[in-house]
Amino acid sequence: MSRLIPVRETILAAAILVLLLLISSRFAGFIAPSNLANVFNDTAPLIILALGQMVVILTRCIDLSVAANLALTGMVVAMINVAMPGLPIPVILAVAVLLGAVMGAVNGILVWKLSIPPIVVTLGTMTIFRGIIFLISDGKWVNSHEMSPAFTAFPRMELLGLPVLSWAAIITIILFGIMMARTQFGRSIFAVGGNPHAAVYTGIDVGRTQFWAFVVSGALAGLTGYLWVSRFAVAYVDIAGGFELEVVAACVIGGISIAGGIGSVGGAVLGAIFLGVVKNALPVVNISPFWQLAISGSAILIAVAFNSRSGRTKGRIILKSAEATQ
């Protein structure tokens, strides 16, 4: 596994560079530093959500409710801002993260305590969360003129030349890099996904670890909900519709194994950046954005096929080693 991950990241990074070179041959301005910074800023929500999804997938689960979590949290904080425009932004951020974590905890409890398959749980909560948005908003939009200037300005504020939205993604990457490599929780996530039966014998509670993975994913979805709504200055029922598929795609393309236990922070980030470059490049080179779905789908199939082939190769090596010791 330690050799597989760097190879995957290297291949994906090379693919992104090749893609940038091909795009620059049609439009040289695309690779200008200022434009690349804008592409990263546009991709920041996907990066944040992909890191949360990575933790869940590594534990052999999946969270299809992240976009609905994002939408519900965004609507709630937008309505709070309309009702209390003077509420400080740190309080709004805390509410968003806490609300997202609670929704993630609901998923985690259903998977942990009731042993319901994660895909079934999160498909159900995805629909429930979207329904709650309609109920609390009565199907109405919250538009920019109803939001306070501080509420919409926060993600656009620049620090050292980058918007706060970009810094949120960068800080999340750093924190997750430390968490996955240096903490007991990070090691537990890999252990649970790699071999849950062996993890039990080492004293790791598999269900509890999966529960906290969902909480982490939900908290990041909540944070992204505020950043998304404040950046685009609008909140409505179908916000980020279908975005959960892009999040899963970013993880799979980045080498996060659906079978669990294999993946890295760098891989998830590169997978998100790959999709971000594709999404921003298609209009530039006069290709219909609808091709993004086909490109993303093809990338997923290639990534899954590569993962499957690597798994079979690893299996053959193990068998040969076992034969050699007999």
N, C-alpha and C positions, 0 to 999 in steps of 0.2 A: 504493500500500500504506500509506503514512504517513497518508492520510486515512481509509482504510477501517477501520483498527484502532480509533481513537478512537470512530468512529461505532458500531461493534459494542459496544464496552465501555459506551458511554453507553446504548445500547438495552437491554443486559443489566442494567445497574445500575438503570435505570428499571423494568424488568420485576420485579426483585427487590423494589424499593420498593413497587410496586403489589401484589405478592404479599403483602408484609408488612402492607400496609394492609387487604387483604381478610381476612387471617387475624385481624388485630386487631379487625375488626368482629364476629367470632365469639367471640374470646377476647383481651381487651385485654392480659392479662398476658404474651402471647407476645412483645410488643415491649418488655417491660421490659429495661433494660440487663443485669441479671443473667441473664435467660433468653437474650438474644441472645449473651452471652458463652458460655453453655453450648452454644448451637447452634454457635458458631464452634469451640469445643473438640471437639464431636462431629465436626465437618467437617474438623478438622486433618489426620487421616490421609489423607483424600481430596485435600486441597490439596497435601500433600507429594508424593503419588504422581502427581497431575496435572501438577505442574511437571516431574517426571522424564519422564513420558510426553510432555509438550509438546516437550522437547528431541529425543526420538526421532522424533516425528511431523514436526517441522520439517525433518528430514533425509530425508523421504520413506520412513520406516520405521514400524513399529509394534511395541510390546512387549506381548504378551498374557500374559506370564509373571509380571507384577509381583505379582499376588496370591499365586501359588504361591511366588514368591521370598519374599514377606512371611511366608507360612505356614511355610516351611522354616526361615528364619532365626529366626522366633519359637520354633519347636520346639527348635532347636539351643541357643539361649541359655537357654531354660527348663530344658533338660536339664543344661546346664552349671551353672546356678544350683542345681539340685537336688544335683548332685555336689559343687559347691564353693560353698556358700552365702555364704562370706566374701569371694568375689571382688568387688573394687571395681566400682561401676557404670560408671565411665569405661572400664574394661577390657571390660566386657560391651558397651558402646556401640561400642567400636572393633572388637570381634569381629563384631557385627551389621553394621556398615557394610562391613567388609572382606569378609565372607562374601557379602553382597548384591552388592558390586562384582564379586566373582569370578564369580557366576552371571550378572551382566550382561555380563561379559567373554566368557563362553562364547557367549552370543547374538551378541555383536559379532564374534567371530572367525569363527563359522559364516557370518554375513552377509558379512563383509569378505573372508575368504580363500577360502571355498567358493562364494560368490555364490548362496547359497540364499535364496529370498524370505523376508523378515523374518516374514511372517505364518506361514509354514510352520515356520521355526525356532522361533519363540516358542510356537506351539501344541505342538510336540514337547517343548520344555524345560518347558513348563507341566505336561505330564503326567509327565515324568521327575521334576521337583521334588516333585510330590505323591506319587509313588511312593516317593521317597527318605524322605519324612516317615514313611510307613507302615513302611518297613524299619527305620529307626533307633528308632522308638517302639513297634514291634510293634502298632501300632493303638491304643495306650493313650493316655489323656489325662494331661497334667500339670496338676494342680489347684492352687488357691490355697494350700491347707494345706501343699503341698510346696515352695512358693516362699518365699524369704526376705522379711521385711518390707521391707527396703531395695529389693529388686528390684521389688516391686509398688507401693511408695510413690513412686518417682521421678517418673513422669508426672503424679502428682497434687499434687506439691509446688507451692506457690504462690509466685510472685515478682511483686511489685507488683500483686497481686490476680488474676493469671492463672495457671493451671496450667502446668507445664513443657511439656505437650503442645501447648498453644496457642503458647507461646514458640518451640517447635521449628518450628511452621508459619510464624510471623512471621519468624524468622531466615532460614528457607529462602526465603521470598518476597524478602526484602531481598538476600540473596546472589545469587539468580537474576536479580533486577532489575539488579544491577551486572554480573553475568557476561554477560547477553545484550546489554546496552547498551554496556559499556565494555571488553570483552576481545576478543582476537583469536579465541578459541574461539567466543564468541557470534556474532561476525560470520561465521565460517566455517560455522556451523550454518545461518544464513539463506542464505548463498551456495550451499551444497550443496543445500538444499531448493528455492531459487528457480530455479537453473539449474546442474545438476551439470556439464554440459559446459563452460560458461563458467568454473566454479570451478576446473576442472582447469587451464585456461589461465592462471589467476592464481596457480598454484602450490599450490592446496589439494588435499590428498589426500582424496578423497571417502570412500573406504572407511575410512580411519583416523578421520575425523571421525565417521562413523556408529558405528564401534567405541566411541569415547569417549562418544558419546551413550548407548549401551546401558550402559556402565559407570556413568555418572551416574545413569541410571534405576535400575539395580540397587542402587547404593549407597543411594539414597533408600528403595527397597523394603526393604532390610535394616534401615535405621534405623527405618522404620515397623513392621517386624516385631517389634522389641523393644518399641517404645512400645505397640503394639496388645496384645501378649500380657501385658505387665506391667499395662496399664490394666485389662483385663478379667480378669486373673488366671487364665487358662486357655489351654492350648495343645493342639490336636488336629489331625487330618489335614485336615479340611475347613474349617479356619478361613479366613475371608475368601473363601469360595467364591463365584465369580461377580463378585467386587469389581473385577476387571480391566475389566469392561464399564462399570461406573460411572466408572472412571478415564478411559476413552476417551470416554465420554459427556460428562464435565466438559470435556475438551479441545475436543471438537467444538462443544458449546454455547457455549464461550468464544471461538469464532472461530478455533481452530487448524485450518488447512486440511489435510485428509488428503493433498492433493497436495503438501504441503510448502511451506516458504518464507514462509508467512503466519501470523502469530500473535503473541501477546504474553504476558508474565507476568501482567499484569492480567487479560487475557481468561481464562486458565486458572484463575486464582483466583476470578473472578466465576462461571465455569461451575461450579466445585466448590461455591461458596457457594449458588448457585441450587439445586443438587441437595440440599445440606444443609438448606436451608430447607424444601424440599418434603418431604424425609424426616421432619423433625421436626414439620412442621405437620399432616401427614395424620392422625395419631392425635388431635391436639388438636381438629380440626374434625370428628371422627367419620367419617373416610373410611378405608376399608380400605387398609392399607399396600401391598397388591397393586396398587393404582392407581399406585403410584410407578413401576412398570415402564412402564405405559402413558403416564404423563406424561413420563417420561424419554425414551421412544421418540419421542413426538410432538415434544418439544423438539429431539431430534437431527435428525429429518426437516426441521423448520422451519429449523434452523441450516444444514444441508447445502443445502437449497433456496435459502436466502439467499446462501450462499457461491457456489453455482452461478450464480445470477442476477447477482451482482456480477462474477463472472469473465467472463460473456458481455458485460456492459456495458463492462468494461475492454477486452475484445477489440475491441468496436465502436469505442471511442474511439481505440485504437491504429490501426485500419484507416483511420478518417477522417483521423487526423493524417498517415498515410502518403500518402493520396490528396491531401491539401492541399499536401504538399511536392513533388508531381510536377508 
